[in-house]
């Protein structure tokens, strides 16, 4: 095994998938970093391995050292905490079905060696399918289902992914860690899909609302819409009730924030701007077929009860 990879527990599940995220630049709404951490806590996943950080990270770069250096916290001269780069593997499941949750720090250096180490872990654990997570900010409606972008590693995956109300990317530009791994996954013959949630971000400062940018740091609605897809795609059957509640609270809080801003800055017509954003947006809700079937049965029984 690659000496960069350390695995101290190998899952025995016959059906093993992975959800992967990073503390990275493509992390709008904390989809890539926050959602995996949330899943670790919700599933009570246990730490089973890591990719060691040796050689993958810069300490400083002229003009940008504050972006690269690990954060340290002192109290009265004593070091209480020093942030460390981490690339950790967690596991939750049973003998039949299991999920590996990977949460790491996007590397600064030696991406090919990092990618090789990542797939060494994948093959050592016996992971059969991978989904990575990312987020992109944009002027999209806050009160509609999030658009979820997708890239994938193997051409034959497209037919199945077509069922998941996804926007297949035509992006051209700097690669994220997810897109880099998708390229390597094709050479490894591993089914790998990267999901990117589009997260609402409104900058009203240029319109006269000084210093007012509405940005969602933890977009629970995006987390929920992505997990609905992964629940079905990977057959996870994870309980999403908590995320549904967090999502509703987030939407209510955003509505209040926008209403407050509209009252304080009537000159910029925030309601009109939001209506225009909504009118230009094509919603792609994902509703699994059996959920529709179950809702149809519920409606049918309700109608029968009313007739009785």
Secondary structure, DSSP 4 states (H G I P E B T S, - for coil): --TTEEES-----SEEEEEEEEESSSBGGGTTTHHHHHHHHHHT-EEEEEE--TTS--S--TT-HHHHSPPEEEETTEEEEE-----EEEEEE-SSEEEEEEEEE--SS-HHHHHHHHHHHHHHHT--EEEEEEEEEES--TTSPPPEEEEESSGGGHHHHGGG--EE----SSPPHHHHHHHHHHHHT-EEEEEEEEEEEEE-GGGT-TT-EEE-SS-HHHHHHHHHHHHHHHT-----HHHHHHHHHHHHHHHHHHHHHHHH-GGG-HHHHHHHHHHT--------HHHHHHHHHHHHHHHHHHH-
